[in-house]
Amino acid sequence: MSKSVFSDAYAILLDVLVAARKEAKVTQVELASRLGRPQPFISYVESGERRVDVIEFCAIARALGLDPIALFTRVAAKLPDTLSI
């Protein structure tokens, strides 16, 4: 059984986060600075090496100037009807 961090559904979350950062024209370095974290933190998140919890998701969204609920809606809209955890 694979870990959910590597599931197709989690990949959707990561794709949305990366796309949102790029749409905001924010580099990993700049996002990390806004979050008070080192750049590798963002790299680990975006590559799936580090799992994001809901509070971190909200902080990332806000650091990108986005509403966390609107960003999560983008994620939820792309998820398959059936999810396994």
TIDREN-552045 format. One record per residue: x, y, z of N, C-alpha, C, O, CB in turn; residue in one letter. Coordinates in steps of 0.2 Angstrom, whole numbers, plus 5000, padded with zeros to 4 digits. Glycine has a CB too. Example, Ala and Ser with C-alpha at 12.3 -4.5 7.8 and 13.67 -1.06 7.14 Angstrom:
// residues 2
+------+------+------+------+------+------+------+------+------+------+------+------+------+------+------+------+
!  n.X !  n.Y !  n.Z ! ca.X ! ca.Y ! ca.Z !  c.X !  c.Y !  c.Z !  o.X !  o.Y !  o.Z ! cb.X ! cb.Y ! cb.Z ! rest !
+------+------+------+------+------+------+------+------+------+------+------+------+------+------+------+------+
! 5066 ! 4972 ! 5039 ! 5062 ! 4978 ! 5039 ! 5066 ! 4984 ! 5039 ! 5071 ! 4983 ! 5042 ! 5057 ! 4978 ! 5045 !    A !
! 5064 ! 4989 ! 5035 ! 5068 ! 4995 ! 5036 ! 5064 ! 5000 ! 5039 ! 5067 ! 5006 ! 5040 ! 5070 ! 4997 ! 5029 !    S !
+------+------+------+------+------+------+------+------+------+------+------+------+------+------+------+------+
//
This chain:
// residues 85
+------+------+------+------+------+------+------+------+------+------+------+------+------+------+------+------+
!  n.X !  n.Y !  n.Z ! ca.X ! ca.Y ! ca.Z !  c.X !  c.Y !  c.Z !  o.X !  o.Y !  o.Z ! cb.X ! cb.Y ! cb.Z ! rest !
+------+------+------+------+------+------+------+------+------+------+------+------+------+------+------+------+
! 5004 ! 4994 ! 5000 ! 5000 ! 5000 ! 5000 ! 5004 ! 5006 ! 5000 ! 5009 ! 5007 ! 5004 ! 4995 ! 5000 ! 5006 !    M !
! 5003 ! 5011 ! 4995 ! 5007 ! 5017 ! 4995 ! 5005 ! 5022 ! 5000 ! 4999 ! 5022 ! 5002 ! 5007 ! 5020 ! 4988 !    S !
! 5009 ! 5026 ! 5002 ! 5007 ! 5032 ! 5007 ! 5003 ! 5037 ! 5003 ! 5004 ! 5038 ! 4997 ! 5014 ! 5035 ! 5010 !    K !
! 4998 ! 5040 ! 5006 ! 4994 ! 5045 ! 5003 ! 4997 ! 5051 ! 5001 ! 4995 ! 5054 ! 4996 ! 4988 ! 5046 ! 5008 !    S !
! 5003 ! 5052 ! 5004 ! 5007 ! 5058 ! 5001 ! 5009 ! 5057 ! 4994 ! 5010 ! 5062 ! 4991 ! 5013 ! 5059 ! 5006 !    V !
! 5009 ! 5051 ! 4991 ! 5011 ! 5050 ! 4985 ! 5005 ! 5048 ! 4980 ! 5006 ! 5046 ! 4975 ! 5016 ! 5045 ! 4984 !    F !
! 4999 ! 5049 ! 4983 ! 4993 ! 5047 ! 4979 ! 4991 ! 5052 ! 4974 ! 4994 ! 5058 ! 4973 ! 4987 ! 5047 ! 4984 !    S !
! 4987 ! 5050 ! 4969 ! 4985 ! 5054 ! 4964 ! 4981 ! 5060 ! 4966 ! 4982 ! 5066 ! 4964 ! 4981 ! 5050 ! 4959 !    D !
! 4977 ! 5059 ! 4971 ! 4974 ! 5065 ! 4974 ! 4978 ! 5070 ! 4977 ! 4977 ! 5076 ! 4977 ! 4969 ! 5062 ! 4980 !    A !
! 4984 ! 5068 ! 4981 ! 4988 ! 5072 ! 4984 ! 4992 ! 5076 ! 4978 ! 4994 ! 5082 ! 4979 ! 4993 ! 5069 ! 4989 !    Y !
! 4994 ! 5072 ! 4973 ! 4997 ! 5076 ! 4967 ! 4993 ! 5081 ! 4964 ! 4996 ! 5087 ! 4962 ! 4998 ! 5071 ! 4962 !    A !
! 4986 ! 5081 ! 4965 ! 4982 ! 5086 ! 4963 ! 4983 ! 5092 ! 4967 ! 4983 ! 5098 ! 4965 ! 4974 ! 5084 ! 4963 !    I !
! 4983 ! 5091 ! 4974 ! 4984 ! 5097 ! 4978 ! 4991 ! 5100 ! 4977 ! 4991 ! 5106 ! 4976 ! 4984 ! 5094 ! 4986 !    L !
! 4996 ! 5096 ! 4976 ! 5002 ! 5099 ! 4974 ! 5002 ! 5103 ! 4967 ! 5005 ! 5109 ! 4967 ! 5008 ! 5094 ! 4974 !    L !
! 4999 ! 5100 ! 4962 ! 4998 ! 5104 ! 4956 ! 4995 ! 5111 ! 4957 ! 4997 ! 5115 ! 4954 ! 4995 ! 5099 ! 4951 !    D !
! 4990 ! 5111 ! 4961 ! 4986 ! 5117 ! 4962 ! 4990 ! 5122 ! 4965 ! 4991 ! 5128 ! 4964 ! 4980 ! 5116 ! 4966 !    V !
! 4994 ! 5120 ! 4971 ! 4999 ! 5124 ! 4974 ! 5004 ! 5127 ! 4970 ! 5005 ! 5133 ! 4970 ! 5002 ! 5121 ! 4980 !    L !
! 5007 ! 5123 ! 4966 ! 5012 ! 5125 ! 4961 ! 5010 ! 5130 ! 4956 ! 5012 ! 5135 ! 4955 ! 5016 ! 5119 ! 4958 !    V !
! 5004 ! 5128 ! 4953 ! 5001 ! 5133 ! 4948 ! 4999 ! 5139 ! 4951 ! 5000 ! 5145 ! 4948 ! 4995 ! 5129 ! 4945 !    A !
! 4996 ! 5139 ! 4957 ! 4994 ! 5146 ! 4961 ! 5001 ! 5150 ! 4962 ! 5000 ! 5156 ! 4961 ! 4991 ! 5144 ! 4967 !    A !
! 5006 ! 5147 ! 4964 ! 5012 ! 5151 ! 4965 ! 5015 ! 5154 ! 4959 ! 5016 ! 5160 ! 4958 ! 5018 ! 5146 ! 4968 !    R !
! 5015 ! 5150 ! 4953 ! 5017 ! 5152 ! 4947 ! 5012 ! 5158 ! 4944 ! 5015 ! 5163 ! 4941 ! 5018 ! 5147 ! 4942 !    K !
! 5006 ! 5157 ! 4945 ! 5001 ! 5162 ! 4942 ! 5002 ! 5168 ! 4946 ! 5001 ! 5174 ! 4943 ! 4994 ! 5159 ! 4943 !    E !
! 5004 ! 5168 ! 4952 ! 5005 ! 5174 ! 4956 ! 5012 ! 5177 ! 4955 ! 5014 ! 5182 ! 4957 ! 5005 ! 5172 ! 4964 !    A !
! 5016 ! 5174 ! 4950 ! 5022 ! 5176 ! 4948 ! 5027 ! 5177 ! 4955 ! 5031 ! 5181 ! 4955 ! 5022 ! 5182 ! 4945 !    K !
! 5027 ! 5172 ! 4959 ! 5030 ! 5171 ! 4965 ! 5035 ! 5166 ! 4965 ! 5033 ! 5160 ! 4963 ! 5026 ! 5171 ! 4971 !    V !
! 5042 ! 5167 ! 4966 ! 5047 ! 5162 ! 4966 ! 5046 ! 5158 ! 4972 ! 5043 ! 5160 ! 4977 ! 5054 ! 5164 ! 4965 !    T !
! 5049 ! 5152 ! 4972 ! 5050 ! 5148 ! 4978 ! 5054 ! 5152 ! 4984 ! 5052 ! 5152 ! 4990 ! 5054 ! 5141 ! 4977 !    Q !
! 5059 ! 5155 ! 4982 ! 5063 ! 5159 ! 4987 ! 5058 ! 5165 ! 4990 ! 5058 ! 5166 ! 4996 ! 5069 ! 5163 ! 4983 !    V !
! 5054 ! 5168 ! 4986 ! 5050 ! 5174 ! 4988 ! 5044 ! 5171 ! 4993 ! 5043 ! 5174 ! 4998 ! 5047 ! 5177 ! 4982 !    E !
! 5041 ! 5165 ! 4991 ! 5036 ! 5162 ! 4995 ! 5039 ! 5160 ! 5002 ! 5036 ! 5161 ! 5007 ! 5033 ! 5156 ! 4991 !    L !
! 5045 ! 5157 ! 5001 ! 5048 ! 5155 ! 5008 ! 5049 ! 5161 ! 5012 ! 5048 ! 5160 ! 5018 ! 5055 ! 5151 ! 5006 !    A !
! 5051 ! 5166 ! 5009 ! 5053 ! 5172 ! 5013 ! 5046 ! 5175 ! 5016 ! 5046 ! 5177 ! 5022 ! 5056 ! 5178 ! 5009 !    S !
! 5041 ! 5175 ! 5013 ! 5035 ! 5177 ! 5015 ! 5032 ! 5173 ! 5021 ! 5029 ! 5175 ! 5025 ! 5029 ! 5177 ! 5010 !    R !
! 5034 ! 5166 ! 5021 ! 5032 ! 5162 ! 5026 ! 5037 ! 5161 ! 5032 ! 5036 ! 5158 ! 5037 ! 5031 ! 5155 ! 5023 !    L !
! 5043 ! 5165 ! 5031 ! 5048 ! 5164 ! 5036 ! 5051 ! 5158 ! 5036 ! 5053 ! 5155 ! 5042 ! 5045 ! 5166 ! 5043 !    G !
! 5052 ! 5154 ! 5031 ! 5055 ! 5148 ! 5030 ! 5060 ! 5148 ! 5025 ! 5060 ! 5152 ! 5021 ! 5049 ! 5142 ! 5028 !    R !
! 5065 ! 5143 ! 5025 ! 5070 ! 5143 ! 5020 ! 5067 ! 5140 ! 5014 ! 5062 ! 5137 ! 5014 ! 5076 ! 5138 ! 5023 !    P !
! 5070 ! 5142 ! 5008 ! 5068 ! 5140 ! 5002 ! 5067 ! 5132 ! 5001 ! 5062 ! 5130 ! 4998 ! 5073 ! 5142 ! 4996 !    Q !
! 5071 ! 5128 ! 5004 ! 5070 ! 5121 ! 5003 ! 5063 ! 5118 ! 5006 ! 5061 ! 5113 ! 5003 ! 5076 ! 5117 ! 5006 !    P !
! 5061 ! 5122 ! 5011 ! 5054 ! 5120 ! 5013 ! 5049 ! 5120 ! 5007 ! 5045 ! 5115 ! 5007 ! 5052 ! 5125 ! 5019 !    F !
! 5049 ! 5125 ! 5003 ! 5044 ! 5126 ! 4998 ! 5046 ! 5120 ! 4993 ! 5041 ! 5117 ! 4990 ! 5045 ! 5132 ! 4994 !    I !
! 5052 ! 5119 ! 4991 ! 5054 ! 5114 ! 4987 ! 5052 ! 5107 ! 4989 ! 5049 ! 5103 ! 4985 ! 5062 ! 5113 ! 4986 !    S !
! 5052 ! 5105 ! 4996 ! 5050 ! 5099 ! 4998 ! 5043 ! 5098 ! 4998 ! 5040 ! 5093 ! 4997 ! 5052 ! 5098 ! 5006 !    Y !
! 5039 ! 5104 ! 4999 ! 5032 ! 5104 ! 4999 ! 5030 ! 5102 ! 4992 ! 5026 ! 5098 ! 4990 ! 5029 ! 5111 ! 5001 !    V !
! 5032 ! 5106 ! 4987 ! 5030 ! 5106 ! 4980 ! 5032 ! 5099 ! 4977 ! 5029 ! 5097 ! 4972 ! 5033 ! 5111 ! 4976 !    E !
! 5037 ! 5096 ! 4979 ! 5040 ! 5089 ! 4977 ! 5036 ! 5083 ! 4980 ! 5037 ! 5078 ! 4978 ! 5047 ! 5088 ! 4977 !    S !
! 5032 ! 5085 ! 4985 ! 5029 ! 5080 ! 4989 ! 5033 ! 5076 ! 4994 ! 5031 ! 5071 ! 4997 ! 5027 ! 5074 ! 4984 !    G !
! 5039 ! 5079 ! 4995 ! 5043 ! 5076 ! 5001 ! 5041 ! 5078 ! 5008 ! 5043 ! 5075 ! 5012 ! 5051 ! 5078 ! 5000 !    E !
! 5037 ! 5083 ! 5008 ! 5035 ! 5086 ! 5014 ! 5027 ! 5087 ! 5014 ! 5025 ! 5091 ! 5009 ! 5038 ! 5092 ! 5017 !    R !
! 5024 ! 5084 ! 5018 ! 5016 ! 5084 ! 5018 ! 5014 ! 5091 ! 5021 ! 5017 ! 5093 ! 5025 ! 5013 ! 5078 ! 5021 !    R !
! 5009 ! 5094 ! 5018 ! 5006 ! 5100 ! 5020 ! 5000 ! 5099 ! 5024 ! 4995 ! 5095 ! 5022 ! 5004 ! 5105 ! 5014 !    V !
! 4999 ! 5102 ! 5030 ! 4993 ! 5101 ! 5034 ! 4989 ! 5107 ! 5032 ! 4991 ! 5112 ! 5029 ! 4995 ! 5101 ! 5042 !    D !
! 4983 ! 5107 ! 5035 ! 4978 ! 5112 ! 5033 ! 4980 ! 5119 ! 5035 ! 4979 ! 5124 ! 5032 ! 4971 ! 5111 ! 5036 !    V !
! 4983 ! 5120 ! 5041 ! 4986 ! 5127 ! 5043 ! 4991 ! 5129 ! 5038 ! 4991 ! 5135 ! 5036 ! 4988 ! 5126 ! 5050 !    I !
! 4996 ! 5125 ! 5036 ! 5001 ! 5127 ! 5032 ! 4998 ! 5129 ! 5025 ! 5000 ! 5133 ! 5022 ! 5006 ! 5121 ! 5031 !    E !
! 4993 ! 5125 ! 5023 ! 4989 ! 5126 ! 5016 ! 4987 ! 5133 ! 5017 ! 4987 ! 5137 ! 5012 ! 4984 ! 5121 ! 5015 !    F !
! 4983 ! 5135 ! 5022 ! 4980 ! 5142 ! 5023 ! 4986 ! 5147 ! 5023 ! 4985 ! 5152 ! 5020 ! 4976 ! 5142 ! 5029 !    C !
! 4991 ! 5146 ! 5026 ! 4997 ! 5151 ! 5026 ! 5000 ! 5152 ! 5019 ! 5001 ! 5157 ! 5017 ! 5002 ! 5148 ! 5031 !    A !
! 5001 ! 5146 ! 5016 ! 5003 ! 5147 ! 5009 ! 4999 ! 5151 ! 5005 ! 5001 ! 5155 ! 5001 ! 5004 ! 5140 ! 5006 !    I !
! 4992 ! 5149 ! 5005 ! 4987 ! 5153 ! 5001 ! 4988 ! 5160 ! 5002 ! 4988 ! 5165 ! 4998 ! 4980 ! 5150 ! 5002 !    A !
! 4988 ! 5162 ! 5009 ! 4988 ! 5169 ! 5011 ! 4994 ! 5172 ! 5009 ! 4994 ! 5178 ! 5007 ! 4987 ! 5170 ! 5018 !    R !
! 5000 ! 5169 ! 5009 ! 5006 ! 5172 ! 5007 ! 5006 ! 5173 ! 4999 ! 5010 ! 5177 ! 4997 ! 5012 ! 5167 ! 5009 !    A !
! 5002 ! 5169 ! 4996 ! 5001 ! 5171 ! 4989 ! 4996 ! 5176 ! 4987 ! 4995 ! 5177 ! 4981 ! 5000 ! 5164 ! 4985 !    L !
! 4993 ! 5179 ! 4992 ! 4988 ! 5184 ! 4991 ! 4981 ! 5181 ! 4989 ! 4977 ! 5184 ! 4986 ! 4990 ! 5189 ! 4986 !    G !
! 4980 ! 5174 ! 4991 ! 4974 ! 5171 ! 4989 ! 4970 ! 5169 ! 4995 ! 4972 ! 5168 ! 5001 ! 4976 ! 5164 ! 4985 !    L !
! 4963 ! 5168 ! 4994 ! 4959 ! 5166 ! 4999 ! 4960 ! 5158 ! 5000 ! 4959 ! 5155 ! 4995 ! 4951 ! 5168 ! 4997 !    D !
! 4961 ! 5156 ! 5006 ! 4962 ! 5149 ! 5006 ! 4956 ! 5144 ! 5004 ! 4957 ! 5139 ! 5001 ! 4964 ! 5147 ! 5014 !    P !
! 4950 ! 5147 ! 5005 ! 4944 ! 5143 ! 5004 ! 4944 ! 5143 ! 4996 ! 4942 ! 5138 ! 4993 ! 4938 ! 5147 ! 5006 !    I !
! 4945 ! 5148 ! 4993 ! 4945 ! 5148 ! 4985 ! 4950 ! 5144 ! 4982 ! 4949 ! 5140 ! 4978 ! 4946 ! 5155 ! 4982 !    A !
! 4956 ! 5144 ! 4985 ! 4961 ! 5139 ! 4983 ! 4959 ! 5132 ! 4984 ! 4960 ! 5128 ! 4980 ! 4968 ! 5141 ! 4986 !    L !
! 4957 ! 5130 ! 4990 ! 4954 ! 5124 ! 4992 ! 4949 ! 5121 ! 4987 ! 4948 ! 5116 ! 4985 ! 4952 ! 5123 ! 4999 !    F !
! 4945 ! 5126 ! 4985 ! 4939 ! 5124 ! 4980 ! 4942 ! 5122 ! 4974 ! 4939 ! 5118 ! 4971 ! 4935 ! 5130 ! 4979 !    T !
! 4948 ! 5125 ! 4972 ! 4951 ! 5123 ! 4966 ! 4953 ! 5116 ! 4966 ! 4953 ! 5112 ! 4962 ! 4957 ! 5128 ! 4964 !    R !
! 4956 ! 5114 ! 4972 ! 4958 ! 5107 ! 4973 ! 4953 ! 5103 ! 4973 ! 4953 ! 5098 ! 4970 ! 4962 ! 5107 ! 4980 !    V !
! 4947 ! 5104 ! 4977 ! 4942 ! 5100 ! 4978 ! 4938 ! 5098 ! 4971 ! 4936 ! 5093 ! 4970 ! 4937 ! 5103 ! 4983 !    A !
! 4938 ! 5103 ! 4967 ! 4935 ! 5103 ! 4960 ! 4938 ! 5098 ! 4956 ! 4935 ! 5095 ! 4951 ! 4934 ! 5109 ! 4957 !    A !
! 4945 ! 5097 ! 4957 ! 4949 ! 5092 ! 4953 ! 4949 ! 5085 ! 4956 ! 4952 ! 5080 ! 4952 ! 4956 ! 5095 ! 4952 !    K !
! 4947 ! 5084 ! 4962 ! 4948 ! 5078 ! 4965 ! 4943 ! 5073 ! 4962 ! 4937 ! 5075 ! 4960 ! 4947 ! 5078 ! 4973 !    L !
! 4945 ! 5066 ! 4961 ! 4940 ! 5061 ! 4959 ! 4934 ! 5060 ! 4964 ! 4935 ! 5062 ! 4970 ! 4943 ! 5055 ! 4958 !    P !
! 4929 ! 5058 ! 4962 ! 4923 ! 5057 ! 4966 ! 4925 ! 5052 ! 4972 ! 4922 ! 5053 ! 4978 ! 4917 ! 5054 ! 4963 !    D !
! 4929 ! 5047 ! 4971 ! 4931 ! 5042 ! 4976 ! 4938 ! 5043 ! 4978 ! 4942 ! 5043 ! 4974 ! 4929 ! 5035 ! 4973 !    T !
! 4939 ! 5044 ! 4984 ! 4946 ! 5045 ! 4987 ! 4947 ! 5039 ! 4992 ! 4943 ! 5037 ! 4996 ! 4946 ! 5052 ! 4990 !    L !
! 4953 ! 5037 ! 4992 ! 4956 ! 5032 ! 4997 ! 4961 ! 5036 ! 5001 ! 4965 ! 5040 ! 4999 ! 4958 ! 5026 ! 4994 !    S !
! 4961 ! 5034 ! 5008 ! 4966 ! 5037 ! 5012 ! 4970 ! 5032 ! 5016 ! 4974 ! 5033 ! 5020 ! 4963 ! 5042 ! 5017 !    I !
+------+------+------+------+------+------+------+------+------+------+------+------+------+------+------+------+
//
